[in-house]
């Protein structure tokens, strides 16, 4: 099976907070390291730590070559918590967050390099891809075509698609 969301296709963009995260072991140490840094930080805001490139697909389905579907993911500092988030994008650029996981202290402790962060992101994107393929029960390309159609119609089979992720989705815990 051809893999679409793979490590060789993943690049990550990191912010200065990434280096602080790598030096930290758990939340208490992270908070201390942020406080001792020269980084402007407000706990109620959201900051990007490491984000993936966009994985574009389904360009062949649209007349306008600028229209496509995309998936992106990243690690963020949100309300002073470290989160892993997955986003999907419609053909005209509208984005939706479909998954959010708050990392526990021991998960933070295992992220000791940018490579570890890249591995964390790609592992969960590969799990997402497996969920997409298992949901539509087609080959990779056809499954992503069906997934793209579901994005456009806002009828995404998220429960089925997200069931392969090995971390829990606690996005609802952040909804007001």
Biotite code that builds the C-alpha atoms (Angstrom):
import biotite.structure as struc

atoms = struc.array([
    struc.Atom([0.000, 0.000, 0.000], chain_id="A", res_id=1, res_name="UNK", atom_name="CA", element="C"),
    struc.Atom([1.314, 3.441, -0.936], chain_id="A", res_id=2, res_name="UNK", atom_name="CA", element="C"),
    struc.Atom([1.537, 5.644, 2.129], chain_id="A", res_id=3, res_name="UNK", atom_name="CA", element="C"),
    struc.Atom([0.447, 9.255, 1.794], chain_id="A", res_id=4, res_name="UNK", atom_name="CA", element="C"),
    struc.Atom([1.058, 10.665, 5.294], chain_id="A", res_id=5, res_name="UNK", atom_name="CA", element="C"),
    struc.Atom([4.619, 9.448, 5.759], chain_id="A", res_id=6, res_name="UNK", atom_name="CA", element="C"),
    struc.Atom([7.785, 10.641, 7.477], chain_id="A", res_id=7, res_name="UNK", atom_name="CA", element="C"),
    struc.Atom([9.649, 11.217, 4.197], chain_id="A", res_id=8, res_name="UNK", atom_name="CA", element="C"),
    struc.Atom([6.921, 13.679, 3.152], chain_id="A", res_id=9, res_name="UNK", atom_name="CA", element="C"),
    struc.Atom([6.763, 15.423, 6.531], chain_id="A", res_id=10, res_name="UNK", atom_name="CA", element="C"),
    struc.Atom([8.594, 18.591, 7.357], chain_id="A", res_id=11, res_name="UNK", atom_name="CA", element="C"),
    struc.Atom([8.097, 20.544, 10.540], chain_id="A", res_id=12, res_name="UNK", atom_name="CA", element="C"),
    struc.Atom([8.418, 24.231, 11.269], chain_id="A", res_id=13, res_name="UNK", atom_name="CA", element="C"),
    struc.Atom([9.470, 24.979, 14.834], chain_id="A", res_id=14, res_name="UNK", atom_name="CA", element="C"),
    struc.Atom([9.291, 28.059, 17.027], chain_id="A", res_id=15, res_name="UNK", atom_name="CA", element="C"),
    struc.Atom([11.584, 29.080, 19.905], chain_id="A", res_id=16, res_name="UNK", atom_name="CA", element="C"),
    struc.Atom([9.151, 27.326, 22.264], chain_id="A", res_id=17, res_name="UNK", atom_name="CA", element="C"),
    struc.Atom([10.228, 24.045, 20.672], chain_id="A", res_id=18, res_name="UNK", atom_name="CA", element="C"),
    struc.Atom([13.690, 24.298, 22.214], chain_id="A", res_id=19, res_name="UNK", atom_name="CA", element="C"),
    struc.Atom([12.140, 25.005, 25.609], chain_id="A", res_id=20, res_name="UNK", atom_name="CA", element="C"),
    struc.Atom([9.828, 21.991, 25.267], chain_id="A", res_id=21, res_name="UNK", atom_name="CA", element="C"),
    struc.Atom([12.784, 19.754, 24.369], chain_id="A", res_id=22, res_name="UNK", atom_name="CA", element="C"),
    struc.Atom([14.682, 20.888, 27.500], chain_id="A", res_id=23, res_name="UNK", atom_name="CA", element="C"),
    struc.Atom([11.683, 20.281, 29.744], chain_id="A", res_id=24, res_name="UNK", atom_name="CA", element="C"),
    struc.Atom([10.519, 17.248, 31.638], chain_id="A", res_id=25, res_name="UNK", atom_name="CA", element="C"),
    struc.Atom([6.862, 17.637, 32.462], chain_id="A", res_id=26, res_name="UNK", atom_name="CA", element="C"),
    struc.Atom([4.717, 20.707, 33.018], chain_id="A", res_id=27, res_name="UNK", atom_name="CA", element="C"),
    struc.Atom([6.360, 22.039, 36.163], chain_id="A", res_id=28, res_name="UNK", atom_name="CA", element="C"),
    struc.Atom([9.762, 22.105, 34.488], chain_id="A", res_id=29, res_name="UNK", atom_name="CA", element="C"),
    struc.Atom([8.234, 23.515, 31.277], chain_id="A", res_id=30, res_name="UNK", atom_name="CA", element="C"),
    struc.Atom([6.617, 26.400, 33.155], chain_id="A", res_id=31, res_name="UNK", atom_name="CA", element="C"),
    struc.Atom([9.920, 27.167, 34.900], chain_id="A", res_id=32, res_name="UNK", atom_name="CA", element="C"),
    struc.Atom([11.869, 27.055, 31.607], chain_id="A", res_id=33, res_name="UNK", atom_name="CA", element="C"),
    struc.Atom([9.383, 29.383, 29.903], chain_id="A", res_id=34, res_name="UNK", atom_name="CA", element="C"),
    struc.Atom([9.522, 31.824, 32.830], chain_id="A", res_id=35, res_name="UNK", atom_name="CA", element="C"),
    struc.Atom([13.341, 31.867, 32.673], chain_id="A", res_id=36, res_name="UNK", atom_name="CA", element="C"),
    struc.Atom([13.435, 32.415, 28.910], chain_id="A", res_id=37, res_name="UNK", atom_name="CA", element="C"),
    struc.Atom([13.340, 35.672, 26.989], chain_id="A", res_id=38, res_name="UNK", atom_name="CA", element="C"),
    struc.Atom([10.210, 34.587, 25.154], chain_id="A", res_id=39, res_name="UNK", atom_name="CA", element="C"),
    struc.Atom([7.114, 36.725, 25.521], chain_id="A", res_id=40, res_name="UNK", atom_name="CA", element="C"),
    struc.Atom([4.498, 34.349, 26.895], chain_id="A", res_id=41, res_name="UNK", atom_name="CA", element="C"),
    struc.Atom([0.905, 34.814, 28.039], chain_id="A", res_id=42, res_name="UNK", atom_name="CA", element="C"),
    struc.Atom([-0.638, 31.598, 29.434], chain_id="A", res_id=43, res_name="UNK", atom_name="CA", element="C"),
    struc.Atom([-4.114, 32.311, 28.020], chain_id="A", res_id=44, res_name="UNK", atom_name="CA", element="C"),
    struc.Atom([-2.824, 32.485, 24.423], chain_id="A", res_id=45, res_name="UNK", atom_name="CA", element="C"),
    struc.Atom([-2.060, 29.718, 21.924], chain_id="A", res_id=46, res_name="UNK", atom_name="CA", element="C"),
    struc.Atom([1.471, 29.393, 20.566], chain_id="A", res_id=47, res_name="UNK", atom_name="CA", element="C"),
    struc.Atom([2.775, 27.148, 17.822], chain_id="A", res_id=48, res_name="UNK", atom_name="CA", element="C"),
    struc.Atom([5.628, 24.897, 18.939], chain_id="A", res_id=49, res_name="UNK", atom_name="CA", element="C"),
    struc.Atom([6.041, 22.642, 15.897], chain_id="A", res_id=50, res_name="UNK", atom_name="CA", element="C"),
    struc.Atom([3.715, 22.409, 12.910], chain_id="A", res_id=51, res_name="UNK", atom_name="CA", element="C"),
    struc.Atom([3.734, 20.134, 9.918], chain_id="A", res_id=52, res_name="UNK", atom_name="CA", element="C"),
    struc.Atom([3.614, 21.039, 6.290], chain_id="A", res_id=53, res_name="UNK", atom_name="CA", element="C"),
    struc.Atom([0.287, 20.685, 4.505], chain_id="A", res_id=54, res_name="UNK", atom_name="CA", element="C"),
    struc.Atom([-0.385, 17.286, 2.967], chain_id="A", res_id=55, res_name="UNK", atom_name="CA", element="C"),
    struc.Atom([-2.340, 18.247, -0.145], chain_id="A", res_id=56, res_name="UNK", atom_name="CA", element="C"),
    struc.Atom([-4.541, 15.777, -1.989], chain_id="A", res_id=57, res_name="UNK", atom_name="CA", element="C"),
    struc.Atom([-7.324, 15.601, -4.572], chain_id="A", res_id=58, res_name="UNK", atom_name="CA", element="C"),
    struc.Atom([-5.980, 18.400, -6.777], chain_id="A", res_id=59, res_name="UNK", atom_name="CA", element="C"),
    struc.Atom([-7.055, 16.286, -9.764], chain_id="A", res_id=60, res_name="UNK", atom_name="CA", element="C"),
    struc.Atom([-10.719, 16.535, -8.726], chain_id="A", res_id=61, res_name="UNK", atom_name="CA", element="C"),
    struc.Atom([-11.007, 20.306, -9.083], chain_id="A", res_id=62, res_name="UNK", atom_name="CA", element="C"),
    struc.Atom([-10.967, 22.540, -12.151], chain_id="A", res_id=63, res_name="UNK", atom_name="CA", element="C"),
    struc.Atom([-9.045, 25.286, -10.365], chain_id="A", res_id=64, res_name="UNK", atom_name="CA", element="C"),
    struc.Atom([-5.482, 24.081, -9.779], chain_id="A", res_id=65, res_name="UNK", atom_name="CA", element="C"),
    struc.Atom([-5.393, 26.054, -6.529], chain_id="A", res_id=66, res_name="UNK", atom_name="CA", element="C"),
    struc.Atom([-8.230, 23.995, -5.038], chain_id="A", res_id=67, res_name="UNK", atom_name="CA", element="C"),
    struc.Atom([-7.401, 20.837, -3.098], chain_id="A", res_id=68, res_name="UNK", atom_name="CA", element="C"),
    struc.Atom([-7.943, 19.170, 0.254], chain_id="A", res_id=69, res_name="UNK", atom_name="CA", element="C"),
    struc.Atom([-5.234, 19.175, 2.913], chain_id="A", res_id=70, res_name="UNK", atom_name="CA", element="C"),
    struc.Atom([-4.277, 17.755, 6.278], chain_id="A", res_id=71, res_name="UNK", atom_name="CA", element="C"),
    struc.Atom([-1.905, 19.396, 8.736], chain_id="A", res_id=72, res_name="UNK", atom_name="CA", element="C"),
    struc.Atom([-0.922, 18.757, 12.333], chain_id="A", res_id=73, res_name="UNK", atom_name="CA", element="C"),
    struc.Atom([1.240, 20.194, 15.039], chain_id="A", res_id=74, res_name="UNK", atom_name="CA", element="C"),
    struc.Atom([2.145, 20.642, 18.652], chain_id="A", res_id=75, res_name="UNK", atom_name="CA", element="C"),
    struc.Atom([0.969, 23.822, 20.342], chain_id="A", res_id=76, res_name="UNK", atom_name="CA", element="C"),
    struc.Atom([1.084, 25.506, 23.738], chain_id="A", res_id=77, res_name="UNK", atom_name="CA", element="C"),
    struc.Atom([-2.521, 26.353, 24.454], chain_id="A", res_id=78, res_name="UNK", atom_name="CA", element="C"),
    struc.Atom([-3.743, 27.814, 27.729], chain_id="A", res_id=79, res_name="UNK", atom_name="CA", element="C"),
    struc.Atom([-0.346, 26.722, 29.150], chain_id="A", res_id=80, res_name="UNK", atom_name="CA", element="C"),
    struc.Atom([-1.031, 23.102, 28.096], chain_id="A", res_id=81, res_name="UNK", atom_name="CA", element="C"),
    struc.Atom([0.839, 21.250, 25.364], chain_id="A", res_id=82, res_name="UNK", atom_name="CA", element="C"),
    struc.Atom([-1.543, 19.934, 22.712], chain_id="A", res_id=83, res_name="UNK", atom_name="CA", element="C"),
    struc.Atom([-1.260, 17.837, 19.570], chain_id="A", res_id=84, res_name="UNK", atom_name="CA", element="C"),
    struc.Atom([-3.795, 18.945, 16.975], chain_id="A", res_id=85, res_name="UNK", atom_name="CA", element="C"),
    struc.Atom([-4.932, 17.720, 13.556], chain_id="A", res_id=86, res_name="UNK", atom_name="CA", element="C"),
    struc.Atom([-6.617, 19.984, 11.024], chain_id="A", res_id=87, res_name="UNK", atom_name="CA", element="C"),
    struc.Atom([-8.342, 19.262, 7.723], chain_id="A", res_id=88, res_name="UNK", atom_name="CA", element="C"),
    struc.Atom([-8.827, 21.801, 4.972], chain_id="A", res_id=89, res_name="UNK", atom_name="CA", element="C"),
    struc.Atom([-11.524, 22.083, 2.339], chain_id="A", res_id=90, res_name="UNK", atom_name="CA", element="C"),
    struc.Atom([-10.858, 22.792, -1.320], chain_id="A", res_id=91, res_name="UNK", atom_name="CA", element="C"),
    struc.Atom([-11.294, 26.534, -0.885], chain_id="A", res_id=92, res_name="UNK", atom_name="CA", element="C"),
    struc.Atom([-9.014, 26.821, 2.128], chain_id="A", res_id=93, res_name="UNK", atom_name="CA", element="C"),
    struc.Atom([-11.441, 26.601, 5.029], chain_id="A", res_id=94, res_name="UNK", atom_name="CA", element="C"),
    struc.Atom([-9.880, 24.683, 7.904], chain_id="A", res_id=95, res_name="UNK", atom_name="CA", element="C"),
    struc.Atom([-11.349, 22.580, 10.696], chain_id="A", res_id=96, res_name="UNK", atom_name="CA", element="C"),
    struc.Atom([-9.737, 21.144, 13.778], chain_id="A", res_id=97, res_name="UNK", atom_name="CA", element="C"),
    struc.Atom([-10.767, 17.500, 14.055], chain_id="A", res_id=98, res_name="UNK", atom_name="CA", element="C"),
    struc.Atom([-8.531, 16.236, 16.827], chain_id="A", res_id=99, res_name="UNK", atom_name="CA", element="C"),
    struc.Atom([-6.880, 17.596, 19.954], chain_id="A", res_id=100, res_name="UNK", atom_name="CA", element="C"),
    struc.Atom([-4.888, 15.731, 22.569], chain_id="A", res_id=101, res_name="UNK", atom_name="CA", element="C"),
    struc.Atom([-3.404, 17.289, 25.688], chain_id="A", res_id=102, res_name="UNK", atom_name="CA", element="C"),
    struc.Atom([0.030, 15.786, 26.290], chain_id="A", res_id=103, res_name="UNK", atom_name="CA", element="C"),
    struc.Atom([0.738, 14.412, 29.733], chain_id="A", res_id=104, res_name="UNK", atom_name="CA", element="C"),
    struc.Atom([3.946, 15.183, 31.595], chain_id="A", res_id=105, res_name="UNK", atom_name="CA", element="C"),
    struc.Atom([5.505, 11.840, 30.632], chain_id="A", res_id=106, res_name="UNK", atom_name="CA", element="C"),
    struc.Atom([4.749, 12.509, 26.955], chain_id="A", res_id=107, res_name="UNK", atom_name="CA", element="C"),
    struc.Atom([6.492, 15.872, 27.192], chain_id="A", res_id=108, res_name="UNK", atom_name="CA", element="C"),
    struc.Atom([9.438, 14.169, 28.863], chain_id="A", res_id=109, res_name="UNK", atom_name="CA", element="C"),
    struc.Atom([9.872, 11.823, 25.861], chain_id="A", res_id=110, res_name="UNK", atom_name="CA", element="C"),
    struc.Atom([10.202, 14.722, 23.393], chain_id="A", res_id=111, res_name="UNK", atom_name="CA", element="C"),
    struc.Atom([13.955, 15.305, 23.672], chain_id="A", res_id=112, res_name="UNK", atom_name="CA", element="C"),
    struc.Atom([14.752, 16.439, 20.110], chain_id="A", res_id=113, res_name="UNK", atom_name="CA", element="C"),
    struc.Atom([13.138, 17.904, 17.012], chain_id="A", res_id=114, res_name="UNK", atom_name="CA", element="C"),
    struc.Atom([13.368, 14.400, 15.539], chain_id="A", res_id=115, res_name="UNK", atom_name="CA", element="C"),
    struc.Atom([11.320, 13.052, 18.489], chain_id="A", res_id=116, res_name="UNK", atom_name="CA", element="C"),
    struc.Atom([8.700, 15.732, 17.806], chain_id="A", res_id=117, res_name="UNK", atom_name="CA", element="C"),
    struc.Atom([8.648, 14.830, 14.113], chain_id="A", res_id=118, res_name="UNK", atom_name="CA", element="C"),
    struc.Atom([8.257, 11.138, 15.027], chain_id="A", res_id=119, res_name="UNK", atom_name="CA", element="C"),
    struc.Atom([5.371, 11.988, 17.377], chain_id="A", res_id=120, res_name="UNK", atom_name="CA", element="C"),
    struc.Atom([3.548, 13.954, 14.682], chain_id="A", res_id=121, res_name="UNK", atom_name="CA", element="C"),
    struc.Atom([4.110, 11.418, 11.899], chain_id="A", res_id=122, res_name="UNK", atom_name="CA", element="C"),
    struc.Atom([3.086, 8.469, 14.089], chain_id="A", res_id=123, res_name="UNK", atom_name="CA", element="C"),
    struc.Atom([-0.324, 9.985, 14.670], chain_id="A", res_id=124, res_name="UNK", atom_name="CA", element="C"),
    struc.Atom([-0.717, 11.121, 11.055], chain_id="A", res_id=125, res_name="UNK", atom_name="CA", element="C"),
    struc.Atom([0.012, 7.546, 9.951], chain_id="A", res_id=126, res_name="UNK", atom_name="CA", element="C"),
    struc.Atom([-2.663, 6.345, 12.389], chain_id="A", res_id=127, res_name="UNK", atom_name="CA", element="C"),
    struc.Atom([-5.054, 8.902, 10.868], chain_id="A", res_id=128, res_name="UNK", atom_name="CA", element="C"),
    struc.Atom([-4.260, 7.624, 7.377], chain_id="A", res_id=129, res_name="UNK", atom_name="CA", element="C"),
    struc.Atom([-4.942, 4.052, 8.495], chain_id="A", res_id=130, res_name="UNK", atom_name="CA", element="C"),
    struc.Atom([-8.316, 5.211, 9.841], chain_id="A", res_id=131, res_name="UNK", atom_name="CA", element="C"),
    struc.Atom([-9.167, 6.912, 6.539], chain_id="A", res_id=132, res_name="UNK", atom_name="CA", element="C"),
    struc.Atom([-8.293, 3.811, 4.510], chain_id="A", res_id=133, res_name="UNK", atom_name="CA", element="C"),
    struc.Atom([-10.126, 1.442, 6.878], chain_id="A", res_id=134, res_name="UNK", atom_name="CA", element="C"),
    struc.Atom([-13.190, 3.698, 6.926], chain_id="A", res_id=135, res_name="UNK", atom_name="CA", element="C"),
    struc.Atom([-13.588, 3.855, 3.159], chain_id="A", res_id=136, res_name="UNK", atom_name="CA", element="C"),
    struc.Atom([-12.146, 0.362, 2.501], chain_id="A", res_id=137, res_name="UNK", atom_name="CA", element="C"),
    struc.Atom([-10.526, 1.431, -0.751], chain_id="A", res_id=138, res_name="UNK", atom_name="CA", element="C"),
    struc.Atom([-6.930, 1.880, -1.866], chain_id="A", res_id=139, res_name="UNK", atom_name="CA", element="C"),
    struc.Atom([-5.087, 4.904, -0.513], chain_id="A", res_id=140, res_name="UNK", atom_name="CA", element="C"),
    struc.Atom([-5.872, 7.299, -3.363], chain_id="A", res_id=141, res_name="UNK", atom_name="CA", element="C"),
    struc.Atom([-9.561, 6.391, -3.592], chain_id="A", res_id=142, res_name="UNK", atom_name="CA", element="C"),
    struc.Atom([-9.943, 6.556, 0.201], chain_id="A", res_id=143, res_name="UNK", atom_name="CA", element="C"),
    struc.Atom([-8.505, 10.065, 0.246], chain_id="A", res_id=144, res_name="UNK", atom_name="CA", element="C"),
    struc.Atom([-10.811, 11.051, -2.623], chain_id="A", res_id=145, res_name="UNK", atom_name="CA", element="C"),
    struc.Atom([-13.797, 9.891, -0.555], chain_id="A", res_id=146, res_name="UNK", atom_name="CA", element="C"),
    struc.Atom([-12.416, 11.620, 2.533], chain_id="A", res_id=147, res_name="UNK", atom_name="CA", element="C"),
    struc.Atom([-12.081, 14.851, 0.522], chain_id="A", res_id=148, res_name="UNK", atom_name="CA", element="C"),
    struc.Atom([-15.669, 14.564, -0.681], chain_id="A", res_id=149, res_name="UNK", atom_name="CA", element="C"),
    struc.Atom([-16.791, 14.132, 2.925], chain_id="A", res_id=150, res_name="UNK", atom_name="CA", element="C"),
    struc.Atom([-14.861, 17.270, 3.913], chain_id="A", res_id=151, res_name="UNK", atom_name="CA", element="C"),
    struc.Atom([-16.648, 19.256, 1.208], chain_id="A", res_id=152, res_name="UNK", atom_name="CA", element="C"),
    struc.Atom([-20.109, 17.992, 2.236], chain_id="A", res_id=153, res_name="UNK", atom_name="CA", element="C"),
    struc.Atom([-19.312, 18.286, 5.968], chain_id="A", res_id=154, res_name="UNK", atom_name="CA", element="C"),
    struc.Atom([-20.291, 14.626, 6.416], chain_id="A", res_id=155, res_name="UNK", atom_name="CA", element="C"),
    struc.Atom([-17.023, 13.306, 7.791], chain_id="A", res_id=156, res_name="UNK", atom_name="CA", element="C"),
    struc.Atom([-17.034, 9.900, 9.468], chain_id="A", res_id=157, res_name="UNK", atom_name="CA", element="C"),
    struc.Atom([-14.789, 11.141, 12.271], chain_id="A", res_id=158, res_name="UNK", atom_name="CA", element="C"),
    struc.Atom([-15.552, 8.436, 14.821], chain_id="A", res_id=159, res_name="UNK", atom_name="CA", element="C"),
    struc.Atom([-14.441, 5.761, 12.381], chain_id="A", res_id=160, res_name="UNK", atom_name="CA", element="C"),
    struc.Atom([-11.490, 7.726, 11.013], chain_id="A", res_id=161, res_name="UNK", atom_name="CA", element="C"),
    struc.Atom([-10.100, 8.687, 14.435], chain_id="A", res_id=162, res_name="UNK", atom_name="CA", element="C"),
    struc.Atom([-10.508, 5.274, 16.094], chain_id="A", res_id=163, res_name="UNK", atom_name="CA", element="C"),
    struc.Atom([-6.968, 4.226, 15.120], chain_id="A", res_id=164, res_name="UNK", atom_name="CA", element="C"),
    struc.Atom([-5.263, 7.051, 16.970], chain_id="A", res_id=165, res_name="UNK", atom_name="CA", element="C"),
    struc.Atom([-3.392, 5.713, 19.982], chain_id="A", res_id=166, res_name="UNK", atom_name="CA", element="C"),
    struc.Atom([-3.972, 8.913, 21.973], chain_id="A", res_id=167, res_name="UNK", atom_name="CA", element="C"),
    struc.Atom([-7.344, 10.174, 23.131], chain_id="A", res_id=168, res_name="UNK", atom_name="CA", element="C"),
    struc.Atom([-9.178, 13.010, 21.460], chain_id="A", res_id=169, res_name="UNK", atom_name="CA", element="C"),
    struc.Atom([-10.065, 15.526, 24.135], chain_id="A", res_id=170, res_name="UNK", atom_name="CA", element="C"),
    struc.Atom([-11.028, 18.363, 21.780], chain_id="A", res_id=171, res_name="UNK", atom_name="CA", element="C"),
    struc.Atom([-14.468, 18.555, 23.417], chain_id="A", res_id=172, res_name="UNK", atom_name="CA", element="C"),
    struc.Atom([-12.823, 19.417, 26.744], chain_id="A", res_id=173, res_name="UNK", atom_name="CA", element="C"),
    struc.Atom([-11.785, 22.763, 25.211], chain_id="A", res_id=174, res_name="UNK", atom_name="CA", element="C"),
    struc.Atom([-15.126, 23.697, 23.657], chain_id="A", res_id=175, res_name="UNK", atom_name="CA", element="C"),
    struc.Atom([-17.052, 26.303, 25.533], chain_id="A", res_id=176, res_name="UNK", atom_name="CA", element="C"),
])
